């Protein structure tokens, strides 16, 4: 295991069963692995960062396959622990109109055993990490996992690392009040938060307007903010600027699952590697756009060179548009 990781991603990895028809008609499924933590970790590794996943997985055949997939994605597995509990899982179903439905099984899962004690056991690694990625899903799967998120954020922040927090509000996991309380607890340690609009912002900030969401995040004390809004521009703000970053169109779009996680993981990686926020965000937005060309959260993890090239073309296109207007 390396002496130092650029990015450590804390959270839950899920077994994914994907049916291409509504559940009542499904007779075959595709086995894969997903979840916000895995998606973000894969993106961070693809963006050039030495990346580790800090989680707990089942001590069974699915756990073995899961760890194998993590390794394939270029993510280090030295911080993964095994448990006799089952892996969390979900069934993803889709219809011909593009609708999707998620059915989850995660009660008492292996990842729900994440705890502050587990963070303490990884103190040496976390204290040297360039960045931590954590989110509201991990903070909602159990009380001990919530404590792990808060403890890890505080440790990495106090050690001088970047702390990137994605609220990822899920109504089936937690309440808006609990998610707001967790956000407030993590904010003092977070260097960047990445809420989605309206999914996170309506519940946690009381608005479906990205610009207003940025303002409210800043009022709560967020130092840097990215607000995503699907294919609409990403709002970016810090102490010196507030601007929008267009999302490049992807004519080969297949599945948007995990695009926000790809953005978060890529931005965390580029910040940890020394990029300024503007460059990190533009590369992250490009990576997220490219990622929707594959099925599932890690169906297509774009290479850094492709993301950088698309980001550069997007910037040139913006300049051309401005020149045309002038």
Buried (B, 14 or more C-beta within 10 A) or exposed (E): EEEEBBBBBBBBBBBBBBBBBEEEEBEEBEEBBBBBBBBBBBBBBBBBBBBBBBBBBBBBEBBEBBBEBBEEBBBBBEBBBBBEBBBBBBBBBBEEEEEEEEEBBBEEBBBBBBBBEBBEEBEEBBBBBBBBBBBBBBBBBBEBBBBBBBBBBBBBBEBEBBBBBBBBBBEEBBEBEBBBBBBEBBBEBBBBBBBBBBBBBBBBBEBEBBBBBBBBBBEBEBBBBBBBBEBEBBBBBBEEEBEBBBBBEBEEBBBBBBBBBBBBBBBBBBBBBEBEBBBBBBBBBBBBBBBBBBBBBBBBBBEBEEBBBBBEEBBEEEEEEEEEEE
